[in-house]
Amino acid sequence: MFLNEFKKQFDGILQSYIAQKVQDSKKIANIQRPKKILDHLIMLTVAGGKRIRPYCAYVMYKAYGWTNTDDILLFSRVFEVLHTMALIHDDIIDEADKRHNTQTVHNYTQSLLSKENKNVSNGQAIMIWDLVLARVYELLDEDYDFKKEHFVQAKKCIHEMVQEVILWQMIDIDMMVWDTINEDVLHQKNLYKSARYTFMRPMITWAILAWASKEEQDKVIQLGESIWLAYQIRDDLQDILGTQKDKKVFSDIQEWQQTYITQHIMKHGTPEQIAILEKYRWKNCDKSDIHELQEMFHNSGTIDFTKQKITTYLQEAEKTLSWLSFIDISQKDDIQNLIQILYMK
């Protein structure tokens, strides 16, 4: 099952769960504005989203020969609920108005108020974050048809994932006021805040539940990290090229989110190129600004360098994939298809 097919099936399950939990919450919080905010959570959770996290979990579990699709899909809800939680925080920090063409929680809350009040709108978004986090742990406590000792290990893996995401989000926020960043810290940020959270942790969780050996689990970790590092750099590059539909061009630079791309300029760029990059730090860019930045990135060789880096990580992923001894070989084809999507042509 390819990603788009999986998404259609999974979205119905996710929406049904969120809608039921929102109805339960509204029975307690029976006040007009909080009820509207809770309803908006349903829209935010199901709007857009590629469902890569539950898909990676699904493919990995099936790859080792397990066929209990119902429990795979039900337990995989935890990854998307956790992702929704992370996005709510990201949007508050970035002061983002929309996510997947849907109003962010704090922005929607603000639209319900008669006058601007960030304390109220941000505060309500934080409360929704708390509520969603509670649902993460609720999902971990449901009954599933997994071997007990493996389920304990899998839950521990997810607890570690929650901690990694929150701690490296703290570091990511702190980096917004750093003048420079070394490549090792940048790599660690992408690894713990993104790679392990999006690919490695979902994959390894299901490899554990599927009784994969320790040797196989180590290879799954390598696979997940390589795929995500390529995915993250591709995302950074799309920010420069302006090819993301739900994200304004150069948003990373305007918010001074330091990436492999900005790091390449700071390390290898000419003084003039570094000066151009610095000029647009924390600045809203108009069309002429965007043209100057894009021209600078092309002339510096950063675009070609970044595409090659993506290719290198994906080739590492393909090599690791060839080492894995899956029982259901068709799932290897699904992972290979996912890797091919990430190549920048």
C-alpha positions in Angstrom: 0.0 0.0 0.0 1.6 3.3 -1.1 1.4 6.4 1.0 -1.6 8.1 -0.7 -3.7 4.9 -0.3 -2.7 4.5 3.3 -3.6 8.1 4.1 -7.1 7.7 2.8 -7.7 4.7 5.1 -5.9 6.1 8.1 -7.5 9.6 8.0 -11.0 8.1 8.6 -9.7 6.3 11.7 -7.9 9.4 13.0 -10.8 11.7 12.4 -13.3 9.4 14.1 -11.1 9.2 17.2 -10.5 13.0 17.5 -14.1 13.8 16.9 -15.2 11.4 19.7 -12.6 12.9 22.1 -13.7 16.4 21.3 -17.3 15.5 22.0 -16.3 14.0 25.3 -14.4 17.2 26.2 -17.3 19.5 25.2 -19.5 17.7 27.7 -17.2 19.0 30.4 -16.2 22.4 28.9 -19.8 23.3 28.0 -19.0 27.0 27.2 -19.4 28.5 23.8 -15.9 29.7 22.9 -13.9 26.8 24.3 -16.3 24.4 22.4 -15.6 26.2 19.2 -11.8 25.9 19.8 -12.2 22.2 20.5 -14.2 21.8 17.2 -11.4 23.6 15.4 -8.9 20.9 16.7 -10.7 18.4 14.5 -10.1 20.5 11.4 -6.5 21.1 12.3 -5.8 17.4 12.9 -7.2 16.1 9.7 -6.3 19.1 7.4 -3.4 18.2 5.1 -0.6 16.1 6.5 1.2 13.3 4.6 0.8 10.7 7.4 4.4 9.7 7.0 4.8 8.7 10.7 1.9 6.2 10.9 2.8 5.0 7.3 6.4 4.2 8.3 5.0 2.3 11.3 2.6 0.4 9.2 5.1 -0.6 6.5 7.7 -1.7 9.1 5.2 -3.9 11.0 3.9 -5.5 7.8 7.4 -6.0 6.5 8.2 -8.4 9.3 5.2 -10.6 8.4 2.6 -9.4 10.8 -1.0 -9.0 9.5 -3.0 -7.5 12.4 -3.9 -4.4 10.4 -6.5 -3.2 12.8 -4.1 -2.8 15.7 -1.4 -1.3 13.5 -3.8 1.5 12.4 -5.2 2.0 15.9 -1.9 2.2 17.7 -0.4 4.4 14.9 -2.9 7.1 15.9 -0.4 8.0 18.7 2.1 9.3 16.2 -0.3 11.8 14.5 -1.8 12.9 17.8 1.7 13.6 19.1 2.5 15.4 15.8 -0.6 17.6 16.2 0.6 18.5 19.7 4.1 19.5 18.4 2.6 21.6 15.6 0.4 23.6 18.0 3.6 24.6 19.9 5.5 25.3 16.7 2.8 27.6 15.4 2.7 29.6 18.7 6.5 30.0 18.6 6.5 31.0 14.9 3.4 33.1 15.2 2.0 31.2 12.2 -1.4 32.1 10.9 -2.1 28.9 9.0 -1.2 25.2 8.9 -2.1 23.2 5.8 -4.3 26.1 4.8 -6.2 25.9 8.1 -6.1 28.5 10.8 -3.7 27.6 13.6 -5.3 27.2 17.1 -4.0 30.5 18.5 -5.0 32.4 15.4 -8.5 30.8 15.3 -8.9 31.7 19.0 -7.9 35.3 18.3 -10.6 35.5 15.5 -13.2 34.6 18.1 -12.2 37.5 20.4 -13.5 41.1 20.0 -10.0 42.6 20.2 -6.5 41.3 20.0 -5.3 39.5 23.1 -2.2 37.2 22.7 -2.4 36.1 26.3 -5.8 34.6 25.7 -5.2 33.2 22.2 -1.8 31.7 23.0 -3.0 30.5 26.4 -5.9 28.7 24.9 -3.6 27.1 22.3 -1.3 25.9 25.1 -4.3 24.4 26.9 -5.3 22.5 23.7 -1.7 21.3 23.6 -2.0 19.9 27.1 -5.2 18.2 26.2 -3.7 16.6 23.1 -0.7 15.4 25.1 -3.1 13.7 27.5 -4.6 11.9 24.5 -1.1 10.6 23.6 -0.8 8.9 26.9 -4.4 7.6 26.8 -3.6 5.9 23.4 -0.6 4.3 24.9 -2.7 2.8 27.6 -5.3 1.2 25.4 -5.5 -2.6 24.9 -3.7 -3.9 21.8 -2.9 -7.5 20.7 0.8 -7.2 21.1 3.2 -9.4 23.2 3.4 -7.7 26.6 7.2 -7.4 26.8 7.5 -6.0 23.3 4.7 -3.5 24.0 6.5 -2.3 27.1 9.6 -1.7 25.0 7.6 0.1 22.3 5.9 2.4 24.9 9.3 3.3 26.3 10.5 4.2 22.8 7.6 6.6 22.4 8.2 8.1 25.9 11.8 8.8 24.8 10.5 10.3 21.6 8.3 12.8 23.4 11.3 13.8 25.6 13.6 14.2 22.6 11.1 16.4 20.7 10.4 18.8 23.6 14.1 19.2 24.7 15.3 19.8 21.1 12.4 22.2 20.5 13.8 24.2 23.4 17.3 24.2 21.9 15.8 25.1 18.5 14.1 28.1 20.0 17.3 29.1 21.7 19.2 28.9 18.4 17.0 31.6 17.0 19.1 34.2 18.9 22.5 32.6 18.1 24.6 34.5 15.6 26.3 31.3 14.4 25.8 27.6 14.8 28.3 24.7 14.3 27.4 21.9 12.0 27.4 19.3 14.8 24.7 21.1 16.7 22.7 21.6 13.6 23.0 17.9 12.8 21.9 16.9 16.3 18.9 19.2 16.1 17.7 17.7 12.9 18.4 14.2 14.2 16.5 14.5 17.5 13.8 17.0 16.7 13.0 15.7 13.3 14.7 12.5 12.1 14.0 10.3 15.1 10.6 11.8 15.6 9.4 11.4 12.0 11.0 8.2 10.7 13.2 6.4 13.1 11.0 6.2 16.2 7.8 5.1 14.3 9.9 2.6 12.4 11.8 1.2 15.4 8.6 1.1 17.5 7.0 -1.3 15.1 10.1 -3.3 14.5 10.1 -3.9 18.3 6.4 -4.9 18.2 7.1 -7.2 15.2 9.8 -9.0 17.2 12.7 -7.9 15.0 16.2 -8.9 16.2 18.5 -6.3 17.8 20.7 -6.4 14.7 17.6 -5.7 12.5 16.5 -2.9 14.9 19.9 -1.2 14.5 19.6 -1.3 10.7 16.0 0.2 11.0 17.4 3.1 13.0 20.0 3.7 10.3 17.3 3.6 7.6 15.0 6.0 9.4 17.7 8.5 10.2 19.0 8.6 6.6 15.6 9.0 5.1 14.7 11.9 7.5 18.0 13.8 7.1 17.3 13.7 3.3 13.7 14.8 4.0 14.7 17.6 6.3 17.3 19.0 3.9 14.8 18.7 1.0 12.3 20.7 3.1 14.9 23.4 3.8 15.6 23.5 0.0 12.0 23.8 -0.9 11.8 26.8 1.5 14.5 28.5 -0.7 12.9 27.5 -4.0 9.4 28.4 -2.9 7.9 25.1 -3.9 5.9 24.4 -0.7 2.2 25.3 -1.1 1.4 26.0 2.5 4.6 27.8 3.5 5.8 31.2 2.4 9.2 31.4 0.6 12.2 32.0 2.8 10.2 31.7 6.0 13.2 29.9 7.6 15.5 32.9 7.0 12.8 35.5 8.0 12.3 33.6 11.3 16.1 32.9 11.4 15.7 29.1 11.5 19.2 28.0 10.9 19.5 25.2 8.4 22.0 23.2 6.4 21.5 25.8 3.6 22.2 28.9 5.8 25.1 27.0 7.4 26.6 26.4 4.0 26.6 30.2 3.2 28.0 31.1 6.6 30.8 28.6 6.2 31.6 28.7 2.5 30.0 31.9 1.2 31.9 35.1 0.2 31.7 38.1 2.5 29.2 39.6 0.1 27.0 36.5 0.2 27.1 36.3 4.0 26.1 40.0 4.1 23.1 39.4 1.9 22.0 36.5 4.2 22.4 38.6 7.3 20.5 41.5 5.8 17.3 39.5 5.6 17.5 37.9 9.0 14.2 38.6 10.9 13.0 40.7 7.9 9.8 40.2 5.9 10.9 39.7 2.3 9.2 41.3 -0.7 9.6 40.1 -4.3 12.9 41.9 -5.0 14.3 40.6 -1.7 13.3 37.0 -2.7 15.0 37.5 -6.1 18.2 38.7 -4.5 18.3 35.8 -2.0 17.5 33.1 -4.7 20.2 34.5 -7.0 22.7 34.5 -4.1 21.9 30.9 -3.3 22.2 29.8 -6.9 25.5 31.7 -7.5 27.1 30.4 -4.3 26.6 26.8 -5.4 24.4 26.1 -2.4 21.5 24.7 -4.4 23.7 22.1 -6.1 25.5 21.3 -2.9 22.2 20.7 -1.1 20.7 18.5 -3.8 23.9 16.4 -3.7 23.6 16.1 0.1 20.0 14.9 -0.3 21.1 12.3 -2.8 23.9 11.1 -0.5 21.5 10.4 2.4 19.0 8.7 0.2 21.7 6.4 -1.3 22.7 5.5 2.3 19.0 4.7 3.0 18.8 2.5 -0.1 22.0 0.7 0.9 20.6 0.1 4.5 17.3 -1.1 3.0 19.1 -3.7 0.9 20.5 -5.2 4.2 17.2 -5.6 5.9 15.8 -9.2 5.7 12.0 -8.5 5.5 9.6 -11.4 5.4 7.1 -9.4 3.2 9.3 -8.2 0.4 6.5 -6.0 -1.0 6.9 -3.7 1.9 10.5 -3.1 0.9 9.1 -1.8 -2.4 6.9 0.6 -0.5 9.9 2.0 1.4 11.8 2.2 -1.9 9.0 4.2 -3.4 9.0 6.6 -0.4 12.8 7.1 -0.9 12.3 7.8 -4.6 9.7 10.5 -3.9 12.4 12.4 -1.9 14.9 12.8 -4.7 15.2 16.4 -6.0 15.1 16.2 -9.8 
